[in-house]
Amino acid sequence: MPHRHPRPPLRQEGPQNDRRLGFGIHTAADVLRRGVDEIADRLRARVGDRPVYVSVDVDVLDPAHAPGTGTPEVGGLTSRELLEILRGLAGLDLVSLLASRVEREA
C-alpha cells in the first residue's frame, strides 16, 4: 500500500528520497499558503478510492502545540490545522487512524 504523509521540512536527506520513492509531500508552509481544505482535497485526490493508512507523527506539530516532542519543528502545523486536515479525509476508507477520533462537521 503506498504511503502518504506530511513530513517536517527540516530533515535534509528525507524529502529528496521521499519524492524519488513517490511520496507526496505537503509542508506546514503549504498548509499556510493553500489552506487545510485544499491540502485535504489534494490528499483525497491522490488516494482516490484506495484504502489508506493514516499515521501522524506528533513532530509535525509546532512545539507550541506539542511541547514534549523529541524533535521540535518550529513553524509546524497547529493542532487545529492537523485536526481539520484529518476531518477533510472523512469518508475515505481509512485502514487505521492513529489519533483521537475526528468527525467532519456538517
QUIQUI-V647772 format. One record per residue. N is the residue number from 1. PHI is phi in whole degrees, 0 to 359 (none if undefined). PSI is psi in whole degrees, -180 to 180 (none if undefined). BURIAL is 1 if it has 16 or more other C-alpha atoms within 10 Angstrom, else 0. Layout:
# QUIQUI-V647772
N_PHI_PSI_BURIAL + N_PHI_PSI_BURIAL
This chain:
# QUIQUI-V647772
1_none_129_0 + 2_295_150_0 + 3_257_142_0 + 4_225_124_1 + 5_202_150_1 + 6_286_149_1 + 7_222_138_1 + 8_304_138_1 + 9_283_-9_1 + 10_272_-4_0 + 11_285_122_0 + 12_289_-46_0 + 13_274_-20_0 + 14_290_-56_0 + 15_301_-40_1 + 16_296_-45_0 + 17_294_-41_0 + 18_300_-46_0 + 19_297_-42_0 + 20_300_-34_0 + 21_273_0_0 + 22_96_7_0 + 23_290_144_1 + 24_269_139_1 + 25_236_127_1 + 26_233_117_1 + 27_271_169_1 + 28_300_-35_1 + 29_296_-37_0 + 30_297_-43_0 + 31_298_-42_1 + 32_297_-47_0 + 33_286_-42_0 + 34_263_-26_0 + 35_92_157_0 + 36_294_-34_1 + 37_295_-44_1 + 38_294_-40_0 + 39_297_-45_1 + 40_298_-41_1 + 41_298_-42_0 + 42_296_-41_0 + 43_296_-44_1 + 44_298_-41_1 + 45_294_-39_0 + 46_291_-39_0 + 47_284_-36_1 + 48_66_-136_0 + 49_258_14_0 + 50_280_150_0 + 51_295_148_0 + 52_224_138_1 + 53_263_124_1 + 54_254_122_1 + 55_231_126_0 + 56_242_122_1 + 57_274_130_0 + 58_300_-20_1 + 59_293_-13_1 + 60_289_-19_1 + 61_276_148_1 + 62_298_144_1 + 63_302_-22_1 + 64_296_-24_0 + 65_253_-11_1 + 66_213_71_1 + 67_293_-18_0 + 68_265_6_0 + 69_292_150_0 + 70_284_-27_0 + 71_230_84_0 + 72_300_140_1 + 73_242_90_1 + 74_300_132_0 + 75_84_12_1 + 76_288_-175_1 + 77_293_155_1 + 78_274_161_1 + 79_297_-36_1 + 80_298_-44_0 + 81_298_-45_1 + 82_298_-47_1 + 83_298_-39_1 + 84_291_-36_1 + 85_296_-44_1 + 86_297_-40_1 + 87_297_-34_1 + 88_293_-15_1 + 89_268_2_1 + 90_305_138_0 + 91_97_-16_0 + 92_287_158_0 + 93_280_85_0 + 94_279_120_0 + 95_289_-39_0 + 96_202_148_0 + 97_228_112_0 + 98_267_66_0 + 99_199_172_0 + 100_299_151_0 + 101_299_131_0 + 102_237_142_0 + 103_231_143_0 + 104_283_130_0 + 105_279_143_0 + 106_285_none_0
